Amino acid sequence: MTKASWSRLLLLMMLIFILALAACGGDDETSDPEPADDTTEEPAEDDAESEEGVEEGTEDDAEEGAEEASDGSAESEPKVTEFEPAFPEQTRAPAVETETELNDEVVVEGLGVLWGMEEFEPNRLLVTQRDEAELLIINLEDGSVSEPIAGTPEVNNEGQGGLLDVTIAPDFDESRMVFLTYSEDADEGTLTAVGKGVLSEDETSLENFETIFQATPAYEGDLHYGGRIIFDEEGNLFLTTGERSDDPIRERAQDLDAYLGKVIHITQDGEPVESNPFVDDEDALDGIYSYGHRNIQGIDFNPATGDLWIVEFGPQAGDELNIIEPANNYGWPTVSYGIEYSGELINDGISEHEAQGFIEPRYYWDPTSAPSGMSFYDNDAISEWENNLFIGGLVSSYIARVIIEDDMIVGEERLLSDKGERFRDILVTEDGALVASTDGGSVYRITAAE
């Protein structure tokens, strides 16, 4: 054999060796991600505590996703699904930026998971600490924190459970009535409950606390309690619930004889509101207002239109922003713009809602943002924010500012993304500050720079 032949043979053997190495290492380009959310709450989103890993894409997929994310949208990460939106504005809104110079400060820190907040006097907040089931008073001006208020209910604080949301009666100045949501033990498991009590004059206890409503049926699980509450103009309560996450219990989000995966409309005594859409249906629970939800974590009225908006967890991707109308079915778990945490399709991958007879979300996130508490900015302290929607992000670790025009999402900004916090609840104070609580036990306040 000539020297040239030997050289060609050696070159061929080296090429075969390199290709073999590449084939062996190819599997390293796919791996299960870290839990997308809470390690104590529900899979892949917020409160998804231990998400089953969804296989990541290959290098080529990542490059393609990066190209998609460079289209001027606020989202910088590649999609995890192949679903297409029902209309162009339904996802990945254009990035916007606040022009007003802002200040942000940490008012308090180290308090644990601060799940719900309500301003009951100027710059004084009632705040729930989920895991310890404590109700606290936080002063935004001096950062002081009260001793835990006595008289709060017994809770089940496993998983996503504990003391959840807080609000005050419309006539609080006279009645001093405080409403709480919480997960509690029942004969057949746990459930979401609503209760009320009177804040004592010295602000040290809730007097005569009583449970007024239970979102039956109970279930042996510790995920997806929902639990946000808000008053309407008539002084009645809207309550959100989760569908308890697991398969097959989550199917009951479609059932009108279960309060799981619903928006519920009740009086201050826990009775169904007489105008509810299913009160004349013998096979439906009278308190149901809308259904087909996964785990609603934020609720507020749009001050520009009066419409009720909610935000709810999707599974892996597909977190939804919805406008709520009575009797509407929002599709979960029959349809979704997300996938299972395992990477499997949900119901053969049906994503379009309207074609199946359901209500399309006004907006959805892909990848998961794990949206939590939310509040419309109904104030003129920062004029460019007026009527914008602010949503806490858990796994995403940012506050989303959402700009809405004619019920379409036309812009999105992501605030405090450098803090590394899981933002649990959002409120706007009487003087126009944007306040956010976190799972790390901090309260942030954002104001216009002076």
C-alpha positions as a printed NumPy array, in Angstrom:
array([[  0.   ,   0.   ,   0.   ],
       [  1.305,   3.436,  -0.876],
       [  1.87 ,   6.245,   1.638],
       [ -1.052,   8.126,   0.09 ],
       [ -3.349,   5.115,   0.599],
       [ -2.254,   4.792,   4.237],
       [ -3.003,   8.493,   4.767],
       [ -6.471,   8.162,   3.285],
       [ -7.166,   5.098,   5.459],
       [ -6.045,   6.87 ,   8.634],
       [ -8.168,   9.917,   7.757],
       [-11.225,   7.696,   7.195],
       [-10.706,   5.9  ,  10.538],
       [-10.407,   9.231,  12.375],
       [-13.63 ,  10.482,  10.763],
       [-15.51 ,   7.318,  11.804],
       [-14.185,   7.7  ,  15.368],
       [-15.33 ,  11.336,  15.577],
       [-18.799,  10.475,  14.277],
       [-19.124,   7.657,  16.813],
       [-18.247,  10.023,  19.661],
       [-20.813,  12.53 ,  18.456],
       [-23.512,   9.876,  18.354],
       [-22.753,   8.782,  21.905],
       [-22.872,  12.331,  23.222],
       [-26.028,  13.395,  21.413],
       [-28.302,  12.561,  24.326],
       [-26.527,  15.205,  26.417],
       [-28.326,  17.892,  24.445],
       [-31.636,  16.933,  26.05 ],
       [-32.216,  16.903,  29.762],
       [-34.961,  17.326,  32.308],
       [-35.207,  20.908,  33.541],
       [-35.205,  22.013,  37.136],
       [-38.632,  22.334,  38.717],
       [-40.232,  25.291,  37.056],
       [-41.779,  26.515,  40.086],
       [-42.172,  26.168,  43.657],
       [-40.566,  23.037,  44.945],
       [-43.347,  23.073,  47.429],
       [-46.233,  23.794,  45.208],
       [-47.34 ,  22.408,  41.96 ],
       [-45.539,  21.01 ,  39.007],
       [-44.026,  23.402,  36.589],
       [-45.522,  26.588,  37.36 ],
       [-46.021,  28.218,  40.537],
       [-47.13 ,  26.385,  42.792],
       [-46.16 ,  23.367,  41.158],
       [-43.864,  22.277,  43.265],
       [-42.245,  19.441,  41.809],
       [-42.558,  19.507,  38.16 ],
       [-41.97 ,  16.387,  36.278],
       [-39.253,  17.226,  33.823],
       [-40.205,  18.227,  30.32 ],
       [-37.544,  17.235,  27.864],
       [-35.701,  20.243,  26.536],
       [-35.195,  20.712,  22.835],
       [-32.074,  20.09 ,  20.821],
       [-29.525,  22.752,  20.014],
       [-31.229,  23.431,  16.691],
       [-34.569,  23.836,  18.477],
       [-33.017,  26.275,  20.928],
       [-31.548,  28.349,  18.106],
       [-34.924,  28.399,  16.365],
       [-36.626,  29.43 ,  19.61 ],
       [-34.074,  32.18 ,  20.169],
       [-34.872,  33.529,  16.714],
       [-38.581,  33.501,  17.615],
       [-37.833,  35.369,  20.836],
       [-35.905,  38.091,  19.026],
       [-39.03 ,  39.406,  17.286],
       [-39.444,  42.343,  19.656],
       [-41.651,  40.548,  22.184],
       [-41.128,  40.781,  25.93 ],
       [-40.406,  37.034,  26.053],
       [-36.729,  36.175,  25.646],
       [-37.022,  32.387,  26.064],
       [-37.971,  29.859,  23.368],
       [-41.42 ,  28.296,  23.326],
       [-41.852,  24.85 ,  24.846],
       [-44.854,  23.95 ,  22.694],
       [-45.677,  23.963,  18.994],
       [-49.129,  25.511,  19.409],
       [-50.099,  28.543,  17.374],
       [-52.251,  31.309,  18.913],
       [-55.855,  31.745,  17.827],
       [-55.131,  35.411,  17.041],
       [-51.846,  37.357,  16.794],
       [-52.179,  39.28 ,  20.077],
       [-52.859,  36.164,  22.134],
       [-49.243,  35.577,  23.189],
       [-45.753,  37.147,  23.128],
       [-46.82 ,  40.776,  23.163],
       [-44.335,  43.463,  22.084],
       [-41.891,  44.607,  24.74 ],
       [-42.569,  48.03 ,  26.237],
       [-40.679,  50.114,  28.793],
       [-41.875,  52.567,  31.412],
       [-40.63 ,  56.055,  30.623],
       [-41.184,  57.418,  34.139],
       [-38.106,  57.057,  36.329],
       [-38.922,  54.588,  39.081],
       [-37.711,  53.886,  42.594],
       [-38.045,  50.478,  44.192],
       [-37.392,  49.633,  47.824],
       [-37.702,  46.642,  50.129],
       [-40.025,  47.649,  52.953],
       [-39.755,  44.422,  54.974],
       [-38.08 ,  41.056,  54.474],
       [-37.691,  37.604,  55.988],
       [-41.374,  36.954,  56.776],
       [-42.021,  33.736,  54.824],
       [-44.528,  33.226,  52.02 ],
       [-46.641,  36.398,  51.97 ],
       [-49.664,  35.17 ,  50.027],
       [-52.291,  37.933,  50.21 ],
       [-52.423,  41.664,  50.971],
       [-55.08 ,  44.328,  51.497],
       [-54.691,  48.013,  52.325],
       [-57.154,  48.804,  55.143],
       [-55.792,  52.23 ,  56.069],
       [-53.454,  54.465,  54.047],
       [-50.091,  52.655,  53.8  ],
       [-51.153,  49.978,  56.307],
       [-51.643,  46.453,  54.999],
       [-53.253,  43.286,  56.265],
       [-50.933,  40.523,  55.021],
       [-51.248,  36.736,  55.223],
       [-48.276,  34.498,  55.895],
       [-49.298,  31.255,  54.23 ],
       [-47.311,  28.529,  55.936],
       [-47.528,  29.794,  59.527],
       [-51.17 ,  30.849,  59.03 ],
       [-50.419,  34.288,  60.425],
       [-52.282,  37.514,  59.72 ],
       [-49.975,  40.517,  60.088],
       [-50.202,  44.29 ,  59.818],
       [-47.373,  45.896,  57.844],
       [-46.775,  49.643,  57.83 ],
       [-45.332,  50.724,  54.474],
       [-44.086,  54.03 ,  55.835],
       [-41.842,  52.76 ,  58.622],
       [-41.535,  49.049,  57.776],
       [-42.979,  47.931,  61.108],
       [-44.64 ,  44.524,  61.406],
       [-47.24 ,  43.664,  64.035],
       [-47.397,  40.573,  66.158],
       [-49.586,  37.885,  64.564],
       [-53.27 ,  38.701,  64.932],
       [-55.059,  36.127,  67.078],
       [-58.222,  34.333,  66.035],
       [-57.213,  33.125,  62.568],
       [-58.606,  29.748,  61.463],
       [-57.009,  26.323,  61.691],
       [-55.461,  25.487,  58.312],
       [-53.811,  22.626,  56.492],
       [-50.446,  24.057,  55.434],
       [-49.063,  21.103,  53.503],
       [-47.958,  21.7  ,  49.906],
       [-49.671,  24.798,  48.547],
       [-52.023,  24.997,  51.495],
       [-52.226,  27.423,  54.387],
       [-53.659,  30.861,  55.057],
       [-54.273,  32.364,  51.627],
       [-56.016,  35.588,  50.643],
       [-57.379,  38.499,  52.667],
       [-59.815,  41.303,  51.904],
       [-62.017,  43.679,  53.878],
       [-65.731,  44.359,  53.691],
       [-66.801,  47.404,  51.681],
       [-68.094,  48.924,  54.935],
       [-64.94 ,  48.039,  56.878],
       [-64.753,  51.467,  58.544],
       [-67.965,  50.603,  60.381],
       [-68.047,  46.792,  60.471],
       [-64.279,  46.087,  60.695],
       [-65.076,  42.779,  58.958],
       [-62.129,  40.875,  57.485],
       [-62.512,  37.967,  55.034],
       [-59.904,  35.208,  54.656],
       [-59.447,  32.18 ,  52.408],
       [-57.545,  29.105,  53.529],
       [-57.135,  25.391,  52.981],
       [-58.699,  23.324,  55.708],
       [-59.11 ,  19.678,  56.654],
       [-62.396,  17.93 ,  55.96 ],
       [-63.615,  14.353,  56.386],
       [-62.461,  13.236,  52.935],
       [-59.382,  15.41 ,  52.457],
       [-58.825,  19.146,  52.189],
       [-60.681,  22.002,  50.546],
       [-60.685,  25.76 ,  49.989],
       [-62.705,  27.697,  52.547],
       [-63.816,  31.292,  53.131],
       [-64.295,  32.769,  56.584],
       [-64.851,  36.133,  58.244],
       [-64.163,  37.828,  61.551],
       [-64.134,  41.285,  63.108],
       [-60.784,  43.012,  63.584],
       [-60.697,  44.184,  67.182],
       [-60.31 ,  47.878,  67.915],
       [-56.815,  47.274,  69.25 ],
       [-55.965,  45.281,  66.079],
       [-54.748,  42.249,  68.03 ],
       [-57.419,  39.679,  67.153],
       [-60.171,  38.563,  64.794],
       [-63.327,  38.229,  66.861],
       [-66.144,  35.749,  66.232],
       [-64.374,  34.198,  63.254],
       [-66.529,  31.737,  61.314],
       [-66.27 ,  29.692,  58.122],
       [-68.974,  30.812,  55.69 ],
       [-68.219,  28.712,  52.586],
       [-66.441,  25.484,  51.619],
       [-65.534,  24.596,  48.04 ],
       [-66.613,  20.967,  47.983],
       [-65.807,  18.209,  47.314],
       [-62.821,  17.69 ,  49.574],
       [-59.847,  15.854,  48.084],
       [-56.787,  14.063,  49.471],
       [-54.178,  16.343,  47.922],
       [-52.219,  19.491,  48.693],
       [-52.169,  21.347,  45.35 ],
       [-54.291,  23.913,  43.475],
       [-56.494,  25.558,  46.069],
       [-57.004,  28.796,  44.143],
       [-58.237,  31.077,  46.899],
       [-58.309,  34.667,  45.596],
       [-61.269,  36.815,  46.684],
       [-62.606,  40.211,  45.647],
       [-65.777,  42.202,  46.296],
       [-68.063,  43.366,  43.493],
       [-69.994,  46.653,  43.465],
       [-72.99 ,  45.017,  45.165],
       [-70.912,  43.881,  48.128],
       [-70.815,  40.212,  47.102],
       [-67.689,  38.083,  46.893],
       [-66.027,  36.43 ,  43.938],
       [-63.915,  33.431,  44.993],
       [-61.529,  31.485,  42.773],
       [-60.736,  27.789,  43.183],
       [-58.302,  25.319,  41.665],
       [-59.146,  21.888,  40.266],
       [-56.74 ,  20.187,  42.725],
       [-54.207,  19.327,  40.007],
       [-54.244,  15.531,  39.923],
       [-55.688,  13.379,  37.176],
       [-58.577,  12.416,  37.28 ],
       [-59.839,  14.91 ,  39.932],
       [-58.934,  17.777,  37.614],
       [-61.671,  16.609,  35.229],
       [-64.17 ,  17.997,  37.726],
       [-63.34 ,  21.496,  36.531],
       [-65.877,  20.639,  33.802],
       [-68.527,  19.42 ,  36.243],
       [-71.256,  21.755,  37.482],
       [-71.806,  19.666,  40.621],
       [-68.33 ,  20.466,  41.997],
       [-66.78 ,  23.744,  43.136],
       [-63.355,  22.784,  41.738],
       [-61.783,  24.853,  38.96 ],
       [-64.424,  27.564,  39.227],
       [-65.127,  31.233,  39.773],
       [-67.722,  31.299,  42.567],
       [-70.095,  34.166,  43.447],
       [-71.388,  34.309,  47.033],
       [-72.821,  36.774,  49.522],
       [-71.007,  37.901,  52.663],
       [-72.806,  35.074,  54.458],
       [-71.546,  32.475,  51.991],
       [-74.839,  31.996,  50.15 ],
       [-75.069,  31.874,  46.333],
       [-75.873,  35.216,  44.711],
       [-79.425,  35.018,  43.366],
       [-78.452,  36.21 ,  39.886],
       [-75.854,  33.469,  39.378],
       [-76.205,  31.706,  36.007],
       [-76.962,  28.176,  37.227],
       [-79.412,  28.798,  40.071],
       [-82.264,  27.322,  38.021],
       [-80.274,  24.234,  37.001],
       [-81.114,  21.372,  39.362],
       [-77.919,  19.546,  38.377],
       [-75.59 ,  22.487,  39.059],
       [-74.288,  24.154,  42.211],
       [-75.874,  27.566,  42.659],
       [-72.646,  29.351,  43.581],
       [-70.862,  28.662,  40.276],
       [-70.256,  31.696,  38.07 ],
       [-67.804,  30.27 ,  35.481],
       [-65.983,  26.975,  35.058],
       [-63.287,  25.035,  33.21 ],
       [-60.396,  26.691,  35.084],
       [-57.116,  25.183,  36.261],
       [-55.804,  27.151,  39.254],
       [-56.805,  30.815,  39.401],
       [-54.232,  32.888,  41.273],
       [-55.203,  36.479,  40.465],
       [-58.462,  38.402,  40.103],
       [-59.395,  42.068,  39.62 ],
       [-61.829,  44.369,  37.852],
       [-60.633,  46.357,  34.853],
       [-61.316,  49.99 ,  35.865],
       [-61.647,  51.033,  32.213],
       [-64.458,  48.587,  31.401],
       [-65.699,  47.09 ,  34.669],
       [-64.954,  43.573,  33.369],
       [-63.711,  40.876,  35.74 ],
       [-60.273,  39.519,  34.762],
       [-58.47 ,  36.489,  36.175],
       [-55.089,  34.855,  35.658],
       [-54.587,  31.125,  36.06 ],
       [-51.797,  28.602,  35.897],
       [-51.409,  26.517,  32.815],
       [-49.482,  23.253,  33.048],
       [-46.089,  23.394,  31.28 ],
       [-46.764,  26.682,  29.432],
       [-50.287,  27.87 ,  28.672],
       [-50.805,  30.16 ,  31.701],
       [-53.961,  32.123,  30.845],
       [-55.341,  35.639,  31.237],
       [-59.138,  35.566,  30.913],
       [-62.141,  37.881,  30.998],
       [-64.84 ,  36.227,  33.094],
       [-68.474,  36.181,  32.002],
       [-71.255,  34.245,  33.764],
       [-71.837,  30.644,  32.612],
       [-68.763,  30.618,  30.364],
       [-66.618,  27.485,  30.099],
       [-62.87 ,  28.156,  29.765],
       [-61.943,  24.663,  28.662],
       [-59.563,  23.066,  31.166],
       [-58.612,  20.207,  31.031],
       [-60.182,  19.485,  27.637],
       [-58.087,  22.134,  25.863],
       [-54.872,  23.94 ,  26.754],
       [-52.026,  25.91 ,  25.213],
       [-49.698,  23.955,  27.487],
       [-48.497,  20.378,  27.821],
       [-48.122,  17.922,  30.7  ],
       [-45.035,  18.251,  32.898],
       [-43.93 ,  14.922,  31.47 ],
       [-43.928,  16.441,  27.968],
       [-47.029,  14.491,  26.938],
       [-49.809,  16.248,  25.07 ],
       [-53.035,  17.043,  26.9  ],
       [-56.083,  15.452,  25.271],
       [-54.154,  14.782,  22.05 ],
       [-52.855,  18.346,  21.944],
       [-56.076,  20.268,  21.371],
       [-55.252,  23.923,  21.971],
       [-57.814,  26.08 ,  20.168],
       [-60.638,  26.806,  22.574],
       [-63.324,  28.394,  20.431],
       [-63.433,  25.526,  17.933],
       [-64.32 ,  23.206,  20.834],
       [-67.004,  25.496,  22.221],
       [-64.86 ,  27.106,  24.921],
       [-63.704,  30.667,  25.592],
       [-60.312,  31.631,  24.197],
       [-57.946,  33.236,  26.709],
       [-57.213,  36.877,  25.993],
       [-53.526,  36.041,  26.46 ],
       [-51.293,  33.111,  27.344],
       [-47.635,  32.6  ,  28.227],
       [-45.239,  30.116,  26.635],
       [-42.961,  29.222,  28.379],
       [-44.508,  29.159,  31.829],
       [-44.572,  32.367,  33.824],
       [-46.472,  30.953,  36.834],
       [-48.612,  34.095,  37.249],
       [-49.905,  34.855,  40.719],
       [-51.683,  37.807,  42.356],
       [-52.597,  40.728,  40.117],
       [-53.937,  44.26 ,  40.263],
       [-55.031,  46.894,  37.768],
       [-53.342,  50.26 ,  38.244],
       [-56.359,  52.432,  39.021],
       [-54.424,  55.581,  39.931],
       [-52.833,  58.599,  38.274],
       [-49.632,  58.783,  40.34 ],
       [-47.794,  57.209,  37.385],
       [-49.989,  58.385,  34.538],
       [-48.582,  56.075,  31.849],
       [-49.551,  53.081,  34.01 ],
       [-53.207,  54.024,  34.321],
       [-55.47 ,  50.992,  33.68 ],
       [-52.44 ,  48.751,  33.047],
       [-52.487,  45.302,  34.662],
       [-49.664,  44.131,  36.953],
       [-49.181,  40.407,  37.617],
       [-46.758,  38.708,  39.991],
       [-44.556,  36.013,  38.484],
       [-43.365,  33.004,  40.479],
       [-41.114,  30.741,  38.428],
       [-40.504,  33.695,  36.106],
       [-39.355,  35.968,  38.969],
       [-40.702,  39.209,  37.573],
       [-43.722,  41.499,  37.744],
       [-45.481,  41.643,  34.383],
       [-46.914,  44.98 ,  33.318],
       [-49.604,  44.295,  30.711],
       [-51.044,  47.011,  28.467],
       [-54.621,  46.404,  27.305],
       [-56.475,  48.075,  24.449],
       [-59.962,  46.93 ,  23.442],
       [-59.448,  43.761,  25.503],
       [-56.3  ,  42.909,  23.512],
       [-52.814,  42.715,  25.022],
       [-50.688,  45.171,  23.056],
       [-47.564,  45.353,  25.225],
       [-45.767,  43.669,  28.092],
       [-42.988,  44.849,  30.397],
       [-41.135,  42.845,  33.037],
       [-40.231,  44.681,  36.243],
       [-37.818,  43.727,  39.065],
       [-36.522,  40.758,  37.074],
       [-33.077,  41.302,  38.603],
       [-34.255,  40.601,  42.17 ],
       [-34.499,  36.823,  41.919],
       [-37.816,  36.823,  43.796],
       [-41.015,  34.844,  43.404],
       [-43.642,  37.601,  43.344],
       [-46.771,  36.269,  45.021],
       [-49.242,  39.153,  45.284],
       [-49.664,  42.669,  43.887],
       [-51.645,  45.684,  45.049],
       [-51.856,  49.398,  44.284],
       [-52.029,  51.66 ,  47.312],
       [-54.282,  54.658,  47.718],
       [-51.336,  56.968,  46.981],
       [-50.365,  55.091,  43.802],
       [-47.48 ,  52.897,  44.929],
       [-47.191,  49.444,  43.348],
       [-46.621,  46.931,  46.152],
       [-45.521,  43.322,  45.705],
       [-45.114,  40.509,  48.222],
       [-42.814,  37.53 ,  47.703],
       [-42.398,  33.924,  48.719],
       [-39.111,  34.963,  50.34 ],
       [-41.013,  37.106,  52.811],
       [-40.262,  40.54 ,  51.357],
       [-42.53 ,  43.432,  50.471],
       [-41.406,  45.7  ,  47.645],
       [-42.739,  49.183,  46.918],
       [-42.344,  50.84 ,  43.521],
       [-42.981,  54.554,  43.128],
       [-42.145,  57.362,  40.723],
       [-38.771,  58.919,  41.431],
       [-39.079,  62.412,  42.902]])
